[in-house]
Amino acid sequence: MAVWENLTGQAEAIAIFRAAAEADSSSSMTHAWLITGPPGSGRSNLAYAFAAALICPGTPEGDRDAIRQVEARTHPDLSVLTTDGVIIKMATVKEAVARSQYSPSVGRYRVIVVEDADRMVERTSNVLLKALEEPPERTVWILCAPSEADLLPTIRSRVRTVRLRVPSIGDVADLLVERDGVDPVIAELSARQAQSHIGMARRLATNPEARLRREETLRTALGIRSVSTAVNAAARLLAIAGDDAKAITIERDAAERAGVLRSLGVEPGQSVPTGLRSQIKALEDDQKRRATRSLRDGIDRILVDLTSLYRDVMMVQLGREKSVINLELAAELHSAGASSAPAATVATLDAIALARTRIQSNVAPALALEAMLVSAIRR
């Protein structure tokens, strides 16, 4: 079935889901699944492939139609529970739970995919729990999360977990070449710098500006020589994260606004009538929430890149140059390694992990970055 063709590096998981989709036996199929794996391992891609395999009626024509509709998220038997904000709202979960009670309209199953299930707070998770406890016969829930620990124990006990592994750099590079037509050299570079994160690798491979921002991030960190340069570097990294977030959201926001105005009958350049301004205000509020999440994600990407940088410094200090990720900075890595002891590099890696935790706990990003980068001072 073509639905599995664009997946990479997850042969064991694909075998499990194919067996479940092709047979209704109790040993292979269950009503609730949890796909776990590190960011970029392809959790949502696999979830939608499984959804298409479950929904389609089994004929080649049905396969093509279902795949097309699932990819467009328009199939009548598919519901998607996701968020562009920091958390998934309870109202959204309640709406999905209500839809889950309906019988499938044209497919074999009604499927609800929950992307980023770890973004539900406890009281929201409890709403989902009730649906998992008493599911309709032909409804299947597919949850995606980084790990089982990110969900309530009561939810974990009601799902079948399939754990994904990190795909190899070669697998991700081959996918970029075959699916996106990327030059093999750029594909290998992007897959290596993204540390096999499929989505980030694709962005680096297809967006030269994203590659330049990543390089500036690493060189900025390597240039820290004093507390003052650490503070300035924190401000610059925050600006880079903001630029990265805007690059992702600005085009989509403009298209959304134009689409809403068009649906409301407002011509380009025409002022919005008073009676319609509340709808535009609601859209702008949603876009602001999405911008907040996008900025947080951008900061987290920077911290992941810095982790790879100081991990490389550690490898150089230990004489393990063959496992370096950022090969393009080999000279700078050797200089940084020679200017400090391995213990100092470990302290910097710990500071990066602490900064991620602080930012997730709503500490001001600028303060968290400044405290982290002070530990990166090299003379």
N, C-alpha and C positions, 0 to 999 in steps of 0.2 A: 504494500500500500504506500502511495506517494507521500502520505502524511509523515512518515518517519525519515524522509530523505534529507531534510535540512538540519538534522540533529547530529551532534558530533561528540565523541568521547564518552558516551554513556550506554554502551552496548548492553550491559547487565540490566540497567533500569528499563531500557527499551524492551528487552525480552520479557520482563515482568508485565509491563503494560500491554504489550501485544497479546500475551497469553490471556490477560484479563478481558481485553476487548473482543477477542475471538471466541470466548467461551463464557457461558453464564453460570458455570459451576461454582459452588460456594467456596471451593478451595482456591480458585483464581480470582474471583470477583468479590468485591465488598462495596458498601455504599459510601464509604468515606476514606479518602487517601490524604496523606501528607507527604509532600515532596520537599526534602531538605537538602541543603548543599550550600557551599560558600557563594557569595555574590558573583554573578557572572558565569555560574556553572550551567545555566540554561534551564532553571527551574520552570519559569513560565512558558518557555518554548515547549518543553516536554509536556506540561500540563495541557496546553492547547492542542498538541498533537494527540494526546490521549483522549481529549474531549471530542475531537473530530472522529477518531476511531470508534468511540462509543456511540456517537450520534448517527453516523452514516448508516444507511440501510443495507450495505453490503455489496451493492453493484458498482462496477467501475464508474458509471455515470454519477451514482449517488456519492461515491468517494470524492470525485472532483467537485461536485456542487457543495458538499459539506465542508471540504477543506477550504474552498473559497469563502464560504459564509463564516466559518469559524475564524479564519484569518482576518476577516473584516469585522468580526465581533457582532454579526448581524443575524446569526442563525436563531430561529425562534425558540429552540430548545437549549440555547446557551445563555447563561447569565454570568456576568463578570462583576466581581466585588473587588474594587481597588480604590485608591485614593491618590490625588495629587498633593494632598496636604500631609501634615506630620502624622496624623492618626486617621483610622477609619471610623467614620461617625456611626453612632448607634442606629440612627434612622436608616442609613444605607444598609446595615446588616438586617434590620427588621424587614426592609423591603425585599431583600434577597431571600430571607426565610419564608416570606409569604409566597414568593414565586416558586419556591422549591416544592410547595404542596401541589402544584398543578401537574397533571400527567403530561408526558411528552406529546407534542402536537404532530410532528412528522417523523421524528427519529426514534431510535430504540430507547434512548434515555434522555432525561432532562439533566443537564450538567451545570453545576455552579462552580466556577473557578474563583478562588480567593487568593489574589496576589498579595504578597506582603502581609500574611496573616499575623505576623508578629507586631503589626502596627495597631492591633486592637487592645484597648485597655481592658481590665478585668471584667468590668460590668458589661462591656460590649461582647466580650468572649462568652459570657454566660448566656446571652441571647442566642448565639450560635450553638452553644452546647445543647440547648433544648431541641434544636432542629436535628442535631446529630443523634440524639437519644432515640427519637421516634421518626425515622426518615420514611417517606413513601417508597413503595417498592421499586419504582423505576427512576429514582432521583439519585444522582451521584455527586458528592462534594469532593473537590480537589483543592486542597490547601497548599500554599507554598510559603516556606519560611527558611531562614538560615539554619536553624537547628530545632530539635524537639524541645530543648530547654526554653525556647522563646514562647511556648504556648503553655496554657494551664495543664496540669497533670490530668484533669478530668477530660480535657479534649484529646490529649495524647492517648488516653486509654480507649478512645472510640474511633481511632483512625488506624489505617495500615500505613506504616512509614516506609518510604523508599528513599534511600540516601544516595545522593549523587556525589561523584568524585570530581576533582578539578581536572578538566581536560588538559591534554598536553599542549605545549606551545605549537608543535607540529600540526595537531588536529585543528586548533583554532586558526592557524595560518592557512591551512588547506581549505577550511570553510570560507574564509574571506576571499580567497582566490576563486573558488568555484561559485559561491553564491553572489558575491558583490563585484567580481571582476577586478580585484585589487592586484597590483603588481606584487609578485612573490616576495621581493625584497622588503617592500613596505609592509606586507602582510606579516612576515616574520618579525620585523622590528616592532610592529604594533602589538602582536600577540605576546611577545616577550616583555615589552614595557607594561602591558596591561596585566601581566602575570596570569595569562589565560582567562581573564575576565572577558567573555564573549562580547557583551555589549560595549564595554570600554574599548576593546580591541577594534571593533568596527568603527567606533567614533574616531579613534586615533588614526585609523587607516584611511578614512574618508574625509578627515577635516585637518588640513595642515595647521590651522590656527590652534587647534587643541594640542597638537604635538609641540608647537612653539611655547604654549603656556606651560606645559609640563616641563619642558627643558628649563624655562626660566625659574620655575619653582625649585628645581633641584640646584641650579647654580646659585640662586639666592641663598639657600640654606648653607651651601658650601662656602659662601663668602662671609659668614658671620664671624667676627673677630672680637667683638666687645658687646657689652650690654646695650649700648646705643644702637649698634647695627642689628642686634637681635630684635629690638623694639621696632626699628624701621622695617626689618624683614617681615615681622608679623603683620604690619600694616599692608605691605606689598602682597603678601600671600592672601590676605583677606580680599584685597582688590582683585587679584587673579581669580579667586573663587567666585567673586561677584561677576566678573566678566564672563567666566565660563557658564555660570547660571543664566545670565542674560542671553548668551548665545543659544542656549537650549530653549528658553521660554519666549523670547521676544517675537520670533516669527510665528509661533503657534498662537500666542496671545492675540496678535494682530489678525490672524486668519479667523480665530474664534469670534472676535468682536465684529469683524466684517460679516461673518455668517449670521450672527444674531441680528445685526442691524438689517440685513437683507431679508431675514425671515419676518421681521417686524414691519417691513415696508418702508424703511428709512433709506433714502437715496444717499450715495456717497457725498460728503460735504454738507449734507443737510443737518440742522440741529435736531437733537432728539426731543420729541414732544414730551411735555411734563408727565403725561400719564404712563409713559414707557420708561422713564428714568429709573424706576425701582428695579426693573429687570436688568438694565445695564449696570446698575450699582451692585446687584447680586453677582453678575458675571465678574465685575472688577474685584469683588471681595474673594471670589473663588481663585482668581488669578493671583491675588496677593498671597493667599495661603499656599498656592503652588510655588510661588517665587520663594517663600520662606523655606519650603522643603528643598527646593532646587539649590538654594544657597547652602543649606546644611549638607546636602549631598556633595556639593562642590568642595566644601571644606573637608569633608571626609575623604574625598578622592585625593586631595592634597596630602592628607595625613598618611594615606595608604602609600602614595608615591614616596613620601619621606621615609616611611618604614623600609621600603625597598632600597632607598639610598643608603641608609645607615646599616642595613643588613649587608649591603655590598661592601661598605667600609669594614665591617667585621670580617667578612670573607677574605678581604685583602690582608687584614691584620693576621689572620690565621693561615695564610698561604693557600687559600682555596679559590684562586682567581677564576677557575673554570666554571664556577657556579654563579658568577656575577650576572646580574640582570641588566644593569645600565652600562653596557659595554662601551657606549659612545663617550662615557666620562671616565675612562680608565685612568688617564693621567691625574685627574682631579681626585679620584678615589684613592690612589696611592699616596698623594700628598696629604689628604685628610687622615689616612691611616697612619702615616708616619708622624703626624703632629699630635697624636693622642694614644692612650693605652686602650686595649680592648674593654677594660672596665668602664671607661668613660663612654664608649660606644654603646655598651649595654645600658648605661644610665640614660642616654639619649633615647634609645628604643623604649625604655620604660616610661620616659616622659611623654613620648608620642602616644603610647597606649593610655596614659592618664589623661592627656588632653582630649582624646576621643571620648572617654568616659565623662569628663567634665562638660563637654559640649552637649552630649546627650542628656545631661542633667540640667541643661539650660544655663550653664555658666556663660558669660559673655565671650564669644569666640575670640575677640581681640585679646582679652586677658589670658585665656587658655593658651593661645598661640605664643604670646609673649613669654609666659612661664615655661613653656616647652622649649622655645628656641634659646633661652638662656643656657640650657644644658648643652646646646649644640655649639657653644663658643669653642673655636679652635685657634690657637695662636701659632 
